């Protein structure tokens, strides 16, 4: 029986036209029609299954390639001729983003180590972010400038604020456009407070901490006076460190009588008058005036994964739009 089934399965479907006149009887005709109908149904099922798979492959394959393939800027080849190396500091400076230290530092290294790069320009368009990211980037600049002496210029495009401006302080000169925004010198410690909302529904959280300040930023507990004092003291000290950094790096250039630690932001012209930047100029103007015979060579970094929101969660999208904290419910940031 099994052999007969195998023989029937392997036997190709045939058309009625293949039958001789003697074979055309009702039984053979019915069998041929049934076999042809079965073959057509199988072909239809294969076609219905193949189309979705083909469409899925056509659309998902490019998406996966863009999601996981590194941006071409991440592996930008070294220039073959003398050039000005441009490194981008774009977006929020937090871990995992384009302006994070993990992405900016390799681009800086390639620019400093290239013998054809005669000057390094940091192209800034960032609201700031985590102070540690800024510290890692500017210490890398200081280190490579000592081993590979080259002019290092910061050019602020639309925005160079807080931690991004702190990085610019460690460049030889800072430039900004007339319509650029510069400043926001200070620190922010932010967090949520849900304890009153929980009280309305008669819900509370039990927290056992080893110290009276161990759970000071728990959003489900009210802030104690000691925690309130500690939070303000922490922010004040970080803000003072930022102001001290400003006065050290811009010594002799800052205008007297200005409270630079107020968190205020200034336009490019006013920032120049206050001594926060050395000149009012765009990236193209700076390169053309200082190195007219050199071309710009971009070292990136590009956006992670090729597309900024590819594969992002709802929380990632909210962070991109500014509705959620980039580092959790409590975050210390320079902005």
C-alpha positions, 0 to 999 in steps of 0.5 A: 500500500505504501509503495502504491501511495509513493508511486501515485505521489511521484506520478506527475499530473497529466492533462486530458489531452494526453489520453487516447480515445480508448482511455477516455471513459468516465472513470479516467476522465473523473480521475484526470479532472480531480488530479488537475484540480488537485495540482491547481489547488496546490499551486494556488496554496504555494503562491499564496504562501510565497507572496507574503514571504516574498513581500516580507523579505523585500521589506524586512531585509533592507530594514534589518540591514539598516538597523544593524549595519554600522553607519558609513561614518563610523568607519570613515576612511582616512583622507588621502589628501590634506584635510580638515577633520570634522567630528559631529557632536549631535543630539543628546549626550547620553549613553547609546546615543549618537553624541555619546562618548562611545561613538564620538571618541573613536571618531576623534581618535581617527581624526587625530591619528590621521597624518593628512588631517591638519586640523580638527573641528568639532561640529556641535549641535547638542542640548547637553546631557550626562556630565560624564559623557562630556568629561570622557570626550574632553579628556580624550581631546586633551590627551590626543592633542598632547600626543598629536598636536593639531588645532582643535576648533569648536563650531556651534551650529543651532545649539551648544548648551550645557555639557556640549558647551563644556566640551567646547571649552576644551578646544583652542577656539569656539565659534558660533553663528549669529543665530546659534544658542549658547550657554545653559551653564549649570546642573539639573537633578530631576525626578518624579514624585508620585506619593500623593497620587498613591495616597489618593488610592490608599496605596503605599510602598515599603522601603527599608534603607540602610541610611536616611538618604539611601532612598532619597530619590524614590518617586513613591516616597515623600522627600524628607528635609534632609533629602531636600537639602542633599539634592540642592547641595549636590546640584549646587556643587556640580553647578559650581564645578561647571562655573569653575571650569568655565572661568579656568578655560575662558580666563581673561575672556569673560565679561565681568559682572555676569552671572554665567551660572544662572542657566541662561542661554544666549544668542551667538552675537551676545555670547561673543560679547560676553566672551563665551565664544571667540567669534561669530562664524559658521563652519564653512566660514571658519574652514574657508578663512583658516584653511582655504586650501583644505577640504572637509573630511567628515569622521562622523559619527553617524546615527546609531543603526543608520536610522534614528528611530529604527527598532526603537521602543515607545520609551525610546520614541518618547525620549527622542521627542523629549517626553521622557527622561533619557536615563530613568526616573531620576537623572543628573544632567548638565543642561 
